[in-house]
Amino acid sequence: MSETIQFGGLELRFLRDKAETGGGLTLFEMTVQPNARMPVPHHHEGWDETIYGLAGETTWRIGGEDVALGPGEVVFIRRGVVHGFRNDGTGPARCLCILTPGVLGIGYFREMAALVAAGAPDPERMKEVMLRHGLVPAP
């Protein structure tokens, strides 16, 4: 599988989806443009995230603390921990994202990209999509 989805300063290139791995993992490479960020800080109960830095630097807000992630560095986000990310740099940053088990699939990202492409997304609609796919927006 190789599908790329772009929205809001993010580009996600899917390498493996939950359907291909029998729910074992979801794997994608993410490019974060300068000044881009995760639209909504959130947590999830159904999977953990491991993020491996490939290029540039992103800042991950994990459980209320900022953690810088550069090439060759890794962060682990346990299920239930509120998190988000941003790129404060002047160039794009890339990282490899591994979701285990592979509960979240590419469908979530397709839906979010469609909402963003339609114009200023309705926060309630975004929340509904997130909750339906197992992501819980932070209060």
C-alpha positions in Angstrom: 0.0 0.0 0.0 1.2 3.5 -0.7 -1.3 6.3 -0.5 -0.6 9.9 0.3 -3.0 12.3 2.0 -2.4 16.0 2.5 -4.3 18.5 4.7 -3.5 21.5 6.8 0.3 21.5 6.3 0.5 17.8 6.8 1.4 15.1 4.4 0.9 11.4 5.3 2.3 8.7 3.2 0.8 5.4 4.3 3.1 2.4 4.2 0.9 -0.2 5.9 -2.7 0.0 7.1 -4.6 -2.0 9.6 -6.3 -3.9 6.8 -3.0 -5.1 5.5 -1.6 -6.1 8.9 -4.6 -7.9 10.4 -4.8 -5.0 12.9 -1.2 -5.4 14.0 -0.2 -1.9 13.2 -0.7 1.2 11.1 2.5 2.7 9.6 2.9 6.0 7.9 5.5 8.7 7.2 4.4 12.2 8.1 5.8 15.5 6.8 5.0 18.5 8.8 5.4 21.9 7.2 6.7 24.9 9.1 4.1 26.4 11.5 1.8 23.4 11.0 0.4 21.6 14.0 -1.9 18.8 15.0 -5.3 20.5 14.6 -6.8 19.1 17.9 -4.9 17.7 20.9 -6.4 14.3 21.8 -5.9 10.9 23.3 -7.0 7.4 22.4 -7.6 4.3 24.5 -7.2 1.8 21.7 -3.6 2.1 20.6 -0.1 3.4 21.5 2.0 5.6 19.2 5.7 5.4 18.5 7.2 8.3 16.5 10.7 8.2 15.0 12.3 11.4 13.8 13.6 11.3 10.2 14.4 14.9 9.3 13.9 18.4 10.8 12.4 18.8 14.2 8.9 18.5 15.6 7.7 19.4 19.1 5.4 17.0 20.7 3.2 18.1 23.6 2.7 14.8 25.6 0.9 14.8 28.9 1.4 18.6 29.3 5.2 18.6 28.5 7.0 19.6 25.3 9.3 17.0 23.8 11.6 17.9 20.9 11.9 15.1 18.3 14.8 15.3 15.8 16.4 12.7 13.4 17.1 9.4 15.0 15.1 10.2 18.2 12.0 8.5 19.3 8.9 9.3 21.4 6.4 6.8 22.8 2.9 7.9 23.5 0.9 5.6 25.7 -2.8 5.2 25.1 -4.8 7.6 27.2 -2.2 10.4 27.2 -3.2 13.7 25.7 -0.9 14.8 22.9 -0.4 16.9 19.8 2.5 18.2 17.8 3.8 21.2 15.9 6.7 22.3 13.7 8.2 25.6 15.0 11.1 25.4 12.5 11.8 27.1 9.2 11.7 23.9 7.1 9.7 20.7 6.8 10.1 17.9 9.3 9.5 14.2 8.7 8.8 11.4 11.1 7.7 7.8 10.9 4.5 7.0 12.9 3.7 3.6 14.2 0.3 2.9 15.7 0.0 -0.4 17.7 -2.2 -2.2 17.5 -3.5 -1.0 14.1 -6.9 0.1 15.3 -6.8 3.5 13.4 -6.8 3.1 9.7 -6.4 5.4 6.7 -10.2 6.1 6.6 -9.9 8.6 9.5 -7.3 10.6 7.6 -9.3 10.6 4.4 -12.4 12.0 6.3 -10.4 14.7 8.0 -8.7 15.7 4.7 -12.1 16.0 3.1 -13.4 18.2 6.0 -10.4 20.5 5.7 -10.6 20.6 1.9 -14.3 21.7 2.1 -13.2 25.0 3.8 -13.2 26.1 7.5 -14.1 22.7 9.2 -17.0 22.7 11.6 -15.4 21.8 15.1 -18.4 19.7 16.0 -18.2 17.7 12.7 -14.4 17.2 13.4 -15.2 16.0 16.9 -17.8 13.5 15.6 -15.3 12.1 13.1 -12.6 11.8 15.7 -14.8 10.1 18.3 -16.1 7.7 15.7 -12.5 6.6 14.9 -11.4 6.3 18.6 -9.7 9.7 19.1 -11.0 11.8 22.0 -10.4 15.6 21.7 -8.9 17.2 24.8 -11.2 19.5 26.7 
